[in-house]
């Protein structure tokens, strides 16, 4: 198989992950972020308010 071959996967997470465990972890984290976003939208919180309520003081990059 070459780099240009098209491979069908069950999800985008399977496509970008090296292992099924890594794909599961990415899927779980995405689901968690979606749930958090849903709650913050329901509360009507801005990103600043969310950060304050979660105790986030600044961005910590890679």
N, C-alpha and C positions, 0 to 999 in steps of 0.2 A: 504494500500500500504506500502511495506517495503522499506528500503533504497536500496535494491538490485534490485527493479523493474526497468525496462527500460521504460522511458517516452519519447515519441516523441515530439519534440518542433519544432517551425518554424525556429529558429536560435539558434546559440550558446548563443547569448545575452539573449534570452528568458530562456535558460536553466540555466544560472548563475545568473539571476536577480530575485529578490523577487516580483517585480511588473512590469506591462507593461510599466509604466513610466520610471522606472529605465532601463529597456531593451532598450527603445527608446533613452534615454540619452546616454547609452553606444554605441549604433549603430551610433548615430550622432557624438559622439566624435571619433569613429573609422574612420568614413567617412572623418571627418575633418583632422585627422592625415594622412590619405591616400592622401588627396588632397595636404596637405603641403609637404609630401614626394615627390609627383609627381612634384611639382613646384621646390623643391630644386634639384631634379635630373635633371630637365630641365635646371636649371641655372648652374648645375655642381658644386654646393657648397658642401664643406665638412661639417661635423657636427660642427666643430669649426667656420667656416664661418657663418653657419646658426645661431649659438648661438650669434655670434657678431652682426649680422644683426637684430636679434630679441631682443637684449639687455639682453640676459641671461648671468648672471655672475657666476652661480654655481648651483649645484644640491641641491634642497630642498626636502629632503625625508619626508616620512610620519611621 
